[in-house]
Amino acid sequence: MHSREHMNAIRRFPVQKGSVAIWWLGQNGWIFKSPEGVVATVDPYLSDSCARIYGSLPIDTRRQVPVFINPEDLDVDLFLATHSHADHADPETISALPERVKQEARFVAPYEVLAGFEQANINPENVLVFHPKQEWRFRDVTCIGAFALPTDGSDLNHIGFVLVFGNGPRVYVTGDTSYHPLFDCLQAQKIDVMLTCINGGFNNLSPWEAARATASVQPKLVIPCHFDMMAGNSIPPELFENALKTAGCTSRCIRLAHMEPFVYPS
């Protein structure tokens, strides 16, 4: 399936009331579709910019996952970024977005992402600076800012997102974060699906820390991510699955295939 066909398939995909459809783009990149047809994306990394931006690092940062949707075909209503690192708020992806998206979609992110939005000529009237515990609703999607602990000094404004689809599923995206006991605060959100980084590199949650965080949040379902994109920053997801067991975590765990639709509840 080609890029535009993938996007058209998402736009046509039916989502029943009380459900959400989820597509994994790789790394921490996601697309969600609500029952009203709102298409939201979080941290879409649709280029190989990290190989160029971080080329001085002594590890392989070239992408290993295909680009399923080209930036110029990304037709979304909400664009959310958890922080400014290039594999999350990718400057090449944002600059190449369709003009309709740049002018009409809503862009939600913490402060340090704003410069990238400005450079890409995103309509400033549709940009919302977001913070932990902040809530904002767009049609049948509610965005809630969640705690995240910055992983290095280049960006001290990391956040996660809790996305609520209608009066139904509550999906938590950790973004990049180090471990902290404040994950306990997310129990009150009654998370249905937790999408967590597990790579452990660059101060991100390790498989064991991600399992501990999952045990704190107590989601019904947990899905690992951020272990697949770069050879120099990848781990076997089995480590996370085993860590959940040793932590005594009762959350169900599944792995998603890239760009295969997953509906919750299924």
C-alpha distance (Angstrom), angle and dihedral (degrees) to the residues before:
residue distance angle dihedral
M1 . . .
H2 3.81 . .
S3 3.81 126.4 .
R4 3.79 97.8 -96.0
E5 3.80 91.4 43.4
H6 3.81 89.8 55.5
M7 3.80 90.5 51.7
N8 3.80 93.4 45.6
A9 3.81 89.9 49.9
I10 3.80 89.9 54.5
R11 3.78 92.0 49.1
R12 3.82 90.3 50.5
F13 3.80 95.5 43.5
P14 3.84 111.0 115.5
V15 3.79 117.1 -131.0
Q16 3.77 118.5 -167.5
K17 3.80 123.7 -138.8
G18 3.79 110.4 -85.3
S19 3.81 93.2 27.3
V20 3.79 141.3 90.4
A21 3.81 129.7 -153.2
I22 3.81 117.3 -140.3
W23 3.81 131.7 -165.2
W24 3.81 122.8 -173.2
L25 3.81 114.1 -142.9
G26 3.82 94.0 -176.1
Q27 3.82 132.0 -92.6
N28 3.83 104.5 28.5
G29 3.80 93.6 -33.4
W30 3.81 117.2 127.7
I31 3.77 141.5 168.8
F32 3.80 120.8 -157.4
K33 3.79 130.3 -172.1
S34 3.79 123.4 -160.6
P35 3.82 128.7 -151.9
E36 3.83 89.9 -101.7
G37 3.80 89.7 54.6
V38 3.81 99.0 -103.9
V39 3.81 108.8 155.0
A40 3.80 113.8 -153.9
T41 3.78 130.3 179.7
V42 3.80 130.1 -161.8
D43 3.82 121.7 -160.5
P44 3.82 98.7 -21.5
Y45 3.80 108.9 -167.9
L46 3.80 103.3 -166.0
S47 3.79 103.6 159.4
D48 3.79 139.7 48.0
S49 3.79 93.8 -109.9
C50 3.82 95.1 130.7
A51 3.80 90.1 65.5
R52 3.80 87.4 59.7
I53 3.82 101.1 35.0
Y54 3.81 95.7 43.6
G55 3.79 97.1 31.3
S56 3.81 91.5 124.1
L57 3.80 92.1 64.9
P58 3.81 114.9 103.5
I59 3.83 91.7 -123.2
D60 3.79 135.3 76.5
T61 3.83 108.3 -96.3
R62 3.81 96.6 170.0
R63 3.78 113.0 126.0
Q64 3.80 116.6 -102.4
V65 3.81 96.4 -175.0
P66 3.81 119.4 78.4
V67 3.80 119.8 -112.5
F68 3.80 99.8 -112.0
I69 3.82 96.5 -178.9
N70 3.78 120.5 31.4
P71 3.81 114.5 -135.3
E72 3.80 92.0 -115.4
D73 3.83 89.4 58.8
L74 3.82 97.3 46.8
D75 3.82 101.7 118.7
V76 3.81 106.0 -175.4
D77 3.79 137.8 149.4
L78 3.81 96.5 -152.9
F79 3.80 127.0 36.9
L80 3.79 114.7 -170.3
A81 3.80 127.7 -177.9
T82 3.80 125.2 -171.2
H83 3.82 96.1 -157.3
S84 3.79 143.2 -24.1
H85 3.84 103.3 -88.4
A86 3.79 109.9 125.1
D87 3.80 95.2 -116.6
H88 3.82 88.5 57.9
A89 3.82 107.3 31.4
D90 3.80 93.4 26.4
P91 3.83 109.8 -166.0
E92 3.82 92.5 -154.2
T93 3.79 92.2 51.4
I94 3.81 94.4 46.1
S95 3.81 95.1 45.9
A96 3.83 92.0 51.7
L97 3.82 97.6 48.5
P98 3.84 116.8 126.3
E99 3.77 113.8 -88.1
R100 3.81 91.4 -118.6
V101 3.79 90.2 57.8
K102 3.81 92.5 46.0
Q103 3.79 91.0 52.6
E104 3.81 104.4 33.0
A105 3.82 110.2 25.4
R106 3.80 121.3 88.6
F107 3.81 116.4 -114.7
V108 3.81 118.0 -154.5
A109 3.81 123.2 -175.8
P110 3.81 145.0 124.6
Y111 3.79 120.9 -84.2
E112 3.81 101.6 -88.5
V113 3.81 92.6 59.1
L114 3.81 92.2 60.6
A115 3.81 96.1 83.0
G116 3.80 89.6 59.5
F117 3.80 91.1 50.4
E118 3.80 90.1 50.6
Q119 3.81 93.1 49.1
A120 3.82 89.5 51.5
N121 3.83 91.6 51.6
I122 3.80 94.8 -116.6
N123 3.81 110.6 174.4
P124 3.84 102.0 -95.8
E125 3.82 91.3 -151.0
N126 3.80 88.9 67.3
V127 3.82 97.6 47.3
L128 3.80 118.1 103.7
V129 3.82 121.1 -168.3
F130 3.79 106.0 -141.5
H131 3.80 135.1 -156.3
P132 3.82 137.2 -176.3
K133 3.84 112.5 -75.3
Q134 3.81 91.6 16.0
E135 3.82 114.4 131.3
W136 3.79 129.0 -156.6
R137 3.79 131.7 167.2
F138 3.79 129.6 -148.4
R139 3.81 112.6 -176.3
D140 3.82 104.7 -57.6
V141 3.83 96.3 -14.1
T142 3.80 121.3 89.6
C143 3.81 117.8 -165.0
I144 3.80 118.9 -155.9
G145 3.79 121.9 -175.1
A146 3.81 113.2 -125.8
F147 3.79 133.4 -160.6
A148 3.81 118.2 -89.9
L149 3.80 127.8 169.6
P150 3.83 113.2 -136.6
T151 3.78 114.5 -113.9
D152 3.83 98.8 -150.6
G153 3.78 141.3 1.3
S154 3.79 95.5 -96.4
D155 3.83 91.1 82.7
L156 3.79 123.2 17.4
N157 3.80 95.5 177.0
H158 3.79 104.5 76.4
I159 3.78 117.3 151.9
G160 3.78 137.7 175.4
F161 3.79 125.9 -142.8
V162 3.77 134.2 -129.3
L163 3.80 107.4 -160.6
V164 3.80 118.6 -164.7
F165 3.80 116.6 -162.9
G166 3.80 110.6 -152.4
N167 3.78 108.0 -53.8
G168 3.79 88.5 -39.6
P169 3.81 137.5 76.3
R170 3.78 121.9 17.7
V171 3.82 111.9 -151.4
Y172 3.80 122.0 -168.1
V173 3.82 120.0 -157.6
T174 3.81 110.7 -166.9
G175 3.80 97.4 -164.4
D176 3.81 114.0 -166.6
T177 3.79 110.0 -29.6
S178 3.77 142.1 148.7
Y179 3.80 119.6 -130.2
H180 3.81 121.2 -85.6
P181 3.82 133.7 159.8
L182 3.81 87.9 -116.2
F183 3.80 87.5 85.4
D184 3.81 82.9 85.0
C185 3.81 87.4 73.0
L186 3.80 90.2 69.6
Q187 3.80 92.8 66.2
A188 3.80 87.2 83.2
Q189 3.82 90.2 61.6
K190 3.83 90.8 65.6
I191 3.80 92.5 -139.3
D192 3.80 118.6 -151.6
V193 3.83 98.1 -172.5
M194 3.81 126.0 22.9
L195 3.81 118.4 -165.2
T196 3.79 106.3 -164.2
C197 3.78 137.2 -177.7
I198 3.81 111.8 -127.0
N199 3.81 105.7 171.7
G200 3.80 98.2 107.1
G201 3.80 93.1 -153.2
F202 3.80 123.1 122.3
N203 3.83 90.5 17.4
N204 3.81 94.7 -58.6
L205 3.79 120.7 141.9
S206 3.79 110.5 -68.9
P207 3.82 117.5 -140.1
W208 3.81 89.2 -96.1
E209 3.80 94.1 46.0
A210 3.81 90.5 46.4
A211 3.81 89.0 52.2
R212 3.81 90.0 50.1
A213 3.82 90.3 48.6
T214 3.81 90.3 49.1
A215 3.80 90.3 51.6
S216 3.82 87.9 52.3
V217 3.82 95.7 48.1
Q218 3.84 93.9 42.0
P219 3.83 98.9 -154.1
K220 3.77 120.0 179.7
L221 3.81 89.8 -126.7
V222 3.81 132.2 20.0
I223 3.81 125.9 -163.4
P224 3.83 120.7 -170.2
C225 3.80 122.7 -138.3
H226 3.82 142.0 160.2
F227 3.82 93.7 64.6
D228 3.80 101.0 92.8
M229 3.80 113.1 56.7
M230 3.82 108.5 71.7
A231 3.80 128.9 34.7
G232 3.80 90.6 -141.2
N233 3.80 93.6 53.3
S234 3.80 105.4 36.8
I235 3.79 136.1 106.6
P236 3.82 136.2 -179.7
P237 3.84 108.1 -88.9
E238 3.81 88.2 -141.0
L239 3.81 86.7 79.0
F240 3.80 89.6 64.1
E241 3.79 93.1 44.8
N242 3.80 90.7 52.1
A243 3.81 91.4 45.5
L244 3.81 90.0 55.4
K245 3.79 89.3 55.9
T246 3.80 95.0 48.1
A247 3.83 89.7 46.8
G248 3.80 89.4 55.1
C249 3.80 90.5 -123.0
T250 3.80 112.8 167.1
S251 3.83 96.8 -162.1
R252 3.80 113.9 118.3
C253 3.82 111.9 -115.6
I254 3.79 127.4 -153.4
R255 3.78 135.3 167.6
L256 3.79 119.8 -132.6
A257 3.78 124.7 -142.3
H258 3.79 114.5 -129.2
M259 3.81 113.4 -89.5
E260 3.81 94.3 -4.5
P261 3.82 109.4 130.5
F262 3.78 114.9 -115.8
V263 3.80 119.5 -169.1
Y264 3.78 121.8 -156.7
P265 2.94 121.3 -127.7
S266 3.80 88.0 31.3
